[in-house]
Amino acid sequence: MERVFNFSAGPAMIAQSVLEKAQNELVSYADKGMSVMEMSHRSSMYVDIFNETKALLKELMNVPDDYEILFMQGGATLQFSGVPLNLMVNGKADYVDSGNFAHLAAEEAKRYGEVNIVASSREDNYTYVPAIDQIRWNADADYAYITTNNTIYGTRYTAIPDTGAIPLVADASSNILSEELDVTKFGVIFAGAQKNIDPAGLCIMIIRKDLMGKQNALCPKLMNWALQSKNDSMLNTPNTYGIYMAKLGFEWLKDLGGVPAIYQQNVYKANLLYDFIDNSALFTAPARKDCRSLMNVTFVTGDADKDAAFVKFAAANGLVNLKGHRSVGGMRASIYNAMPVEGVQKLIEVMKAFEKENR
Ligand SMILES: *Cc1c(COP(=O)(O)O)cnc(C)c1O
């Protein structure tokens, strides 16, 4: 069976070479005579895999020594609760409401303290990200919260705010490892793996060490970052296979030249698509130009029936999952790291063909 180009927002495409490597090692990993799935998480053979995965992420993202890397479960969403439970010492936090996931994170944090929405683009259907240089952060906020890429609306921050002494927390689920992020500007970065890394079920966290140990007394043990750090993410059985798959993904990215190299490729792919849309007589892109995402390209025809017809037409041509999120409609092409350039080129060809018939 020929593989399709899968534009799903997540779980999303994984590089074919990564899948094949996993396939080759599925029944017996190296000379171990067992699958990674069958290994005890405490065994030295598995701990080696775990440590390599951690070291690769550290290398790929230039994570300084004063930051801890955790491999958690519960997706990115569990950390919508984990962040306030671990960081709300004075019970106050600043949130930027730049999209659906940012909104959900703020709503969840309200359960634990006072949430100040310091900037929002909600009234404008999240077609842009609020300007961060104009934000006045509250000096007594326990942390400042942003979402670096807004998966559903196809917008992103192109600069990271300077929040001074207030730790900056970022949900980078949909653009981690797609462009360089200066980790030193953040207190916490977290990301669900199923967009730019590997299968779902793993949440990657990068936490400045001095921010750990301030958790709420009622913080569940498994969400306690300090305790997880002390136990190297193995307070209970971690997502052993997901962590192994992340290792394969990190190796693939490193072989490609790491984040700077994939960033070039991501810019190239996104520009191809945006340039075509900007010159199209049928398709337009709702996201404001200065904050367009490199990972999620949203576009519409302006007619819901035509949108639906296009999604069907594309699927018949081997381009699947182009339907926009149910809350916004239209189309969305998620073109994460593992989407080959050929996938984007094919999409443009198919859009051209559809445009010719449907102007
Ligand atoms: C997908 C996504 C989430 C939710 O991730 P889960 O792993 O399903 O919890 C949160 N934030 C952003 C930015 C996302 O793209």
The ligand as a Gaussian input file, in Angstrom:
#p B3LYP/6-31G(d) Opt

LIG

0 1
 C       -2.569000      19.381000      20.371000
 C       -2.305000      20.457000      21.314000
 C       -2.622000      20.334000      22.673000
 C       -3.317000      19.124000      23.246000
 O       -2.453000      18.067000      23.262000
 P       -2.853000      16.669000      23.962000
 O       -1.584000      15.913000      23.876000
 O       -3.968000      16.092000      23.155000
 O       -3.259000      16.942000      25.340000
 C       -2.303000      21.387000      23.506000
 N       -1.717000      22.493000      23.042000
 C       -1.411000      22.660000      21.738000
 C       -0.756000      23.909000      21.277000
 C       -1.695000      21.639000      20.838000
 O       -1.390000      21.802000      19.541000

